[in-house]
Amino acid sequence: MKTDKRNLIMMLAGCLVLCLVAPQAALAQPDTWVTYSPGRTWAVTDIRHIGSLNMSQNYSHSYSGNNVSEEFAHSFYANATEGKTRIYDVLSVVPTNRGSRLWSATSIGYNPLGTTGRLSGGEDTTVGVSYTANRALCQPEGRLCSSAGSRFMLTNGSVHTSARANTPMSLAEYGFSSLGEGQVSTGCNVISGVGEPQTSYSQLITVEGEFNIDYSANFNL
């Protein structure tokens, strides 16, 4: 009887240890967690890696109804030949219907570890809104179409980006910063207005060598 009780206590203790340790072990693994709910999409990518790396992710959303159409898309990719790579990316969309709010943030760090390795990558965020029923998005008759993003090839350094679009997606914000060595380009393209007047704006920045860049764009139309 005493042996049975002892075995039962040991089994319960073992289960408790597994309950405490297992979630922590799972969270420690480089991975992507995606959570969907009726009003939210939440995705987190956390990677710590030494050696070659190749990853990409894409997200898109569209809504059309009541003479309103809206869409946005967010993409991100990275490729490392060797060296040490650290990637942390968060994507939040709430809710997943008309008037959605988008927020994304990406941080990347790269160290070649004395090799000739390099990290190349890029990200884009596109937002389009139209309030006329039979007009295509991202055309001069649309209310707002904005696209912002970057391309980079790092031999050493870091990249940080953020993008936000708020209800009713007439506010678009984009931020980019990078410190290190290699090649980097960033910028945006915006079209706004219904009929006349029509407004458009574009900008592209490209640097090579050693750099320290801070760039931001804010469109409230």
TAVEN-V530246 format. One record per pair of residues at least 6 apart in sequence whose ideal C-beta (glycine too) atoms are under 6 Angstrom apart, sorted by the first residue. I is the first residue (numbers start at 1). J is the second residue. D is the distance in whole Angstrom. If there is no record, write none. Layout:
i = [I;I]
j = [J;J]
d = [D;D]
//
This chain:
i = [30;30;32;33;34;35;39;40;41;41;42;43;44;45;46;47;48;49;50;52;53;53;54;55;56;57;58;59;59;60;61;61;62;63;63;63;67;68;69;69;70;70;71;71;72;72;73;74;74;75;76;76;77;78;79;80;81;82;82;83;83;83;83;83;84;84;85;85;86;87;88;89;90;91;92;93;93;94;99;99;101;101;102;103;104;105;106;107;108;109;110;110;112;118;118;119;120;121;122;123;123;124;125;125;126;127;127;127;127;128;128;128;129;129;129;130;130;130;131;135;138;140;143;144;144;144;145;146;146;146;147;148;148;150;150;151;152;152;153;153;154;154;155;155;156;156;157;157;157;158;159;160;161;162;163;164;165;170;171;172;173;174;175;176;176;177;178;178;179;181;183;184;185;186;186;187;187;187;188;188;189;190;190;191;192;192;193]
j = [47;48;45;44;43;42;95;94;93;96;92;91;90;89;88;87;86;85;84;81;80;85;79;78;77;76;75;74;91;73;72;100;71;70;97;98;133;131;130;137;129;169;128;137;102;127;126;104;125;124;89;123;121;121;120;119;117;115;117;111;112;113;115;117;111;113;110;119;109;108;107;106;105;104;103;100;102;101;167;168;166;167;165;164;163;162;161;160;159;158;119;154;156;153;155;154;153;152;151;149;161;149;148;163;147;146;165;169;172;137;138;145;143;144;169;137;142;143;143;141;145;198;194;170;192;221;191;172;190;219;189;174;188;176;186;185;159;184;182;183;180;182;181;182;180;181;179;180;181;179;178;177;176;175;174;173;172;221;220;219;218;217;216;186;215;214;184;213;212;210;208;207;206;205;215;203;204;205;203;217;202;201;219;200;199;221;199]
d = [4;6;5;5;4;4;4;5;4;6;5;4;5;4;6;4;6;5;5;6;4;5;5;6;4;5;5;5;6;4;6;6;4;5;6;5;4;6;5;6;5;6;5;6;5;5;5;5;5;5;6;4;6;4;5;4;5;5;4;6;4;5;6;4;4;5;6;6;4;5;5;5;5;5;5;6;5;5;4;5;5;6;4;5;5;5;5;5;5;5;4;5;6;6;5;5;5;6;4;5;6;4;6;4;5;5;5;6;5;4;5;5;5;5;5;5;4;6;5;5;4;5;6;6;5;5;5;4;5;6;5;4;4;5;4;5;5;5;5;5;5;4;5;5;5;5;5;1;6;6;5;5;5;4;5;4;5;6;5;5;5;5;5;5;5;5;5;5;5;5;5;5;4;6;5;5;4;6;6;5;4;5;6;5;5;4;5]
//
